[in-house]
Amino acid sequence: MALSIEDIKKVAHLARIEVTDSDAAATLSKLTGILGLIEQMQAVDTSGIEPMSHSQDLNQRLREDVVTKINLRDEFQKNAPILGNGSTLPAVGDGLYLVPKVIE
């Protein structure tokens, strides 16, 4: 794929980047080199080569799946505001905080 200075300036304009002619020429040479490397890699015959997920065949060490913190939900819900309407109970129900209905 061949690029031109106009292509570089168009992309710079779309990205809202001000590019001088010398910057555009430098960017053109860098992008041409990158696209050349991509063309070389695409030319390599990879049929019969199994894809790999990582360059090194390593296994991830996993830690034990152990609960390290205790459930303190009941303690936290004791601090919930009072339900109101003459009740002295906290505004919780079925382990959830109760909030006033704000959308009809």
N, C-alpha and C positions, 0 to 999 in steps of 0.2 A: 504494500500500500504506500503510495507516494503522497507525501504531504507538501504543501507549499507555504510560503510566508503568509499568504492570504488566509489559509486554514488556521494557522497559529493566531493571527490577529482576530479572526472570527470567534474562535474559542475564548480568547482573552476578553473580547467584547461581551460575550455571553456570560462570562464569569465576573464581569465588571472589574477587570484588571487592566490597568494602563500598561501597555507594553511598547517600548521603543523599538525601532528597527533593529538595533544591535541585539536587544534582548530576544526579539522574535527570531533572529538568525541563529542565536545560540541555542534557543529552545528547539528550533527546527533540527539542528544537527544532533542534539541529544535524543529527541524523539525518533529521528530516523535510525539512529543506532539501536535504540530499544526495539523498534519494529523489525529491524534486521535480525536481531537475536531471536525474536519470536518466530520469524520465518525459518531460521535455521533449526529451531527446536521442532517446528511443525514438520520439517522435512525428514526428521528421524523416523525410521520404521519401528513402531512400538508394538506391532502385532506379535502375539505370543508372550508378551510381558505382562505379568499379573500386576494390577494396580496395588499400591500400598497406601496405608493410611498415615504412615510415618516413615521417615528415612532410616530410623533405627528400630530394630525389632525388640522393643522393651515392653515390660508389663508395668502398669501403674500399681504402686503399693497402696493398698486401701486399709484404712483403720477399721477397727471394730465398730459396728453400728450399735452404740450403747447410749442409753439416755444418761445425760450428765447433769441435768437440772430437774428439780422436782416441780410438780404442777402446783403452782401457787394461785390458781384462778380464784378459788374460794376466798383466800385471804385478800386478794386484790378487790374482789367484788363487795367485800364488807365496807369498803370506802366509797361505794357508789352513792350518789345523792338519794335522798328520801323520795319515795314514789309520789308523795303528795296526796291530795284529796282526803286529808285526815288520817292517812296511813303513816305508820312509822317504819315500814319495811323499805329496804333499799330497792332501787329501780333496776332489778335484775329478774330474769325469768329464763329457765332452762339453760342456765349458764351464759346468757347473753345480757348485755346492757340494754335496758328499755329507754327509748327516746320518744319525745312527743312527735306525733304525726304532723308533718309540715306541708305535705302535698296531698291534695284531695284526690 
